[in-house]
Structures are given as C-alpha cells and as structure tokens.
Amino acid sequence: MDTKECFEQLVRNRAKHMADAPSLTEQATKLRLNSDAELKAFKLGCWNAMIFDSAQALNLMAYAKQDFRRRLIEKWQEEWN
C-alpha cells in the first residue's frame, strides 16, 4: 500500500468513527442544528477539518488540498447514503 492509500485508509477509519460519534450529535444539538441536512453539513465540515488536520500533522500537505478532501468526502457520502 502506498502513502496515499495508507492516508486514505487512516482518514476513512477516523471518519467512520466520527460518523457515529455522540459528541458530534451533542455539539450539533447545542448549536441547534435540528434537520438531518444541517447535521449532515456539520459532520461533513468536521470531516473536512479532520482530513486537513491529519494531513498537516503527518506532513502530507498534498493530501490537505481541497480537491483531495472533496474526493474523500464524496466517497463517504456514496457509502453512507
């Protein structure tokens, strides 16, 4: 597995954990995000930030670019819809 695949797998595993994280739902409730669309947008924003932070922490800035993050998020949306 190359670096890109390893990074994608790392982020995918974290995102699956975040998808069910009660803390995200609690945060959304505190922000008064009531609809499913609002909650989904909130989670996608969190995933986007998590991907960026992970890439930056691992010094893999090529994977922190918006187009890479968008592609990963699109993959997750397909899997979880």
C-alpha positions in Angstrom: 0.0 0.0 0.0 1.4 3.4 -1.0 1.4 6.5 1.2 -1.8 7.9 -0.5 -3.7 4.6 0.1 -2.5 4.5 3.7 -3.6 8.0 4.3 -7.0 7.4 2.7 -7.4 4.3 4.9 -6.4 6.2 8.1 -8.9 9.0 7.3 -11.6 6.6 6.3 -11.3 4.8 9.6 -11.4 8.0 11.6 -14.4 9.2 9.6 -16.4 6.0 10.3 -15.7 6.6 14.0 -16.8 10.2 13.7 -20.0 9.3 11.8 -21.4 7.7 14.9 -19.7 9.9 17.5 -22.3 11.0 20.0 -20.1 14.1 20.7 -20.8 15.4 17.2 -24.5 14.9 17.7 -24.3 16.6 21.1 -22.4 19.5 19.6 -24.9 19.8 16.8 -27.7 19.9 19.3 -26.0 22.6 21.3 -25.7 24.6 18.0 -29.5 24.0 17.5 -29.0 22.1 14.2 -32.2 20.2 14.0 -32.7 18.9 10.5 -30.9 16.0 9.0 -29.4 18.2 6.3 -28.0 20.6 8.9 -26.5 17.7 10.9 -25.0 16.2 7.7 -23.4 19.5 6.7 -22.0 19.9 10.2 -20.5 16.4 10.1 -19.0 17.0 6.6 -17.4 20.1 7.9 -15.9 18.2 10.8 -14.6 15.5 8.4 -13.1 18.1 6.1 -11.3 19.7 9.1 -10.1 16.3 10.3 -8.7 15.4 7.0 -6.8 18.7 6.8 -5.5 18.4 10.4 -4.4 14.8 9.8 -2.5 15.6 6.6 -0.9 18.6 8.3 0.1 16.6 11.4 1.6 13.8 9.2 3.4 16.5 7.0 1.4 15.2 3.9 0.2 18.6 2.7 -0.5 17.3 -0.8 -3.4 15.4 0.8 -4.7 18.6 2.7 -5.7 20.2 -0.6 -9.4 20.9 -1.0 -9.8 18.7 -4.1 -8.4 15.7 -2.3 -10.6 16.3 0.7 -13.6 16.8 -1.5 -13.0 13.5 -3.3 -12.8 11.6 0.1 -15.9 13.2 1.3 -17.8 12.3 -1.9 -16.7 8.7 -1.4 -18.1 8.7 2.2 -21.3 10.3 1.0 -21.8 7.5 -1.5 -21.1 4.8 1.1 -23.4 6.3 3.8 -26.4 7.4 1.8 
